[in-house]
Each structure stands twice: as C-alpha cells, then as structure tokens.
Amino acid sequence: MKQITLPQEKLSELAQTLERANKLAKELGIVNAVPSTNSAPYRVYNDSEIEEFLKEDKLPDSLAQKVRQNLKFK
C-alpha cells in the first residue's frame, strides 16, 4: 500500500466530506464500513521485560493463602 501526505486543509475537507457521506448513508440505512484513522500506540516488550513483569506480578504469600481459604468454602 502506498502512502501520501495531504496538507491539513485538504485533509480537513476530506474528513468533512466523509462525515457527510457517512451521515447520509446512515439516514438511508446503508451500512458503510470505513477504516479507522485512529491507531492505539503500542510497545513491544522484550523477553527480559516480560520476565520482570511476571516476577512483580505475584501475590504476597499471606494474601494467596487467604484467597485459597476463601475459595475452599464456596
């Protein structure tokens, strides 16, 4: 897929046009699938960072014991 850069003014015009088209489609009962322009930021963690997260993600022994006892009664 090729990518182009549009000036902000043209991008705003395009967004308004798409908004109007989607509003009209909705009024006419037409399903209109439009790809999202928003993307969530994400980060790829390396193995050592994941190992560190797992080490930190432990219940204290006293709390773990309390949970086990409460689960036995149910």
C-alpha positions in Angstrom: 0.0 0.0 0.0 1.4 3.4 -0.9 1.1 6.4 1.4 0.7 10.0 0.6 0.8 13.2 2.7 -2.0 15.6 2.4 -1.9 19.3 3.5 -4.0 19.8 6.7 -6.6 21.9 4.8 -7.2 19.1 2.2 -7.3 16.5 5.0 -9.9 18.5 6.8 -12.0 18.9 3.6 -11.8 15.1 3.0 -12.8 14.4 6.6 -15.8 16.6 6.3 -16.8 15.0 3.0 -16.5 11.5 4.5 -18.5 12.6 7.6 -21.3 13.9 5.3 -21.3 10.7 3.2 -21.5 8.6 6.4 -24.3 10.7 7.8 -26.2 10.3 4.5 -25.6 6.6 4.4 -26.9 6.2 7.9 -30.0 8.2 7.1 -30.6 5.9 4.1 -30.0 2.8 6.1 -26.8 1.9 4.2 -24.1 0.1 6.0 -20.9 1.9 5.3 -17.6 0.4 6.7 -14.9 2.9 7.0 -11.4 2.1 8.3 -10.5 3.8 11.5 -8.0 6.6 11.3 -7.1 6.3 14.9 -4.5 3.8 16.0 -3.6 3.0 19.5 0.0 3.4 20.5 1.7 0.1 21.4 5.1 -1.1 22.5 6.8 -4.4 22.0 8.3 -5.7 25.2 11.5 -7.8 25.1 11.8 -11.1 27.0 13.6 -9.7 30.0 11.0 -7.0 30.5 8.2 -9.7 30.4 10.1 -11.8 32.9 10.4 -8.8 35.2 6.7 -8.1 34.9 5.9 -11.7 35.8 8.2 -11.6 38.9 6.5 -8.4 40.1 3.0 -9.9 39.4 3.0 -12.2 42.4 0.6 -12.2 45.3 2.2 -12.0 48.8 2.1 -15.5 50.3 -0.3 -14.3 53.1 -2.8 -12.9 50.6 -2.6 -16.0 48.4 -3.3 -18.2 51.4 -6.3 -16.1 52.4 -7.7 -16.4 48.8 -7.2 -20.2 48.8 -9.0 -20.5 52.1 -11.9 -18.4 50.9 -12.2 -20.4 47.7 -12.5 -23.7 49.6 -15.7 -22.5 51.4 -17.5 -21.9 48.1 
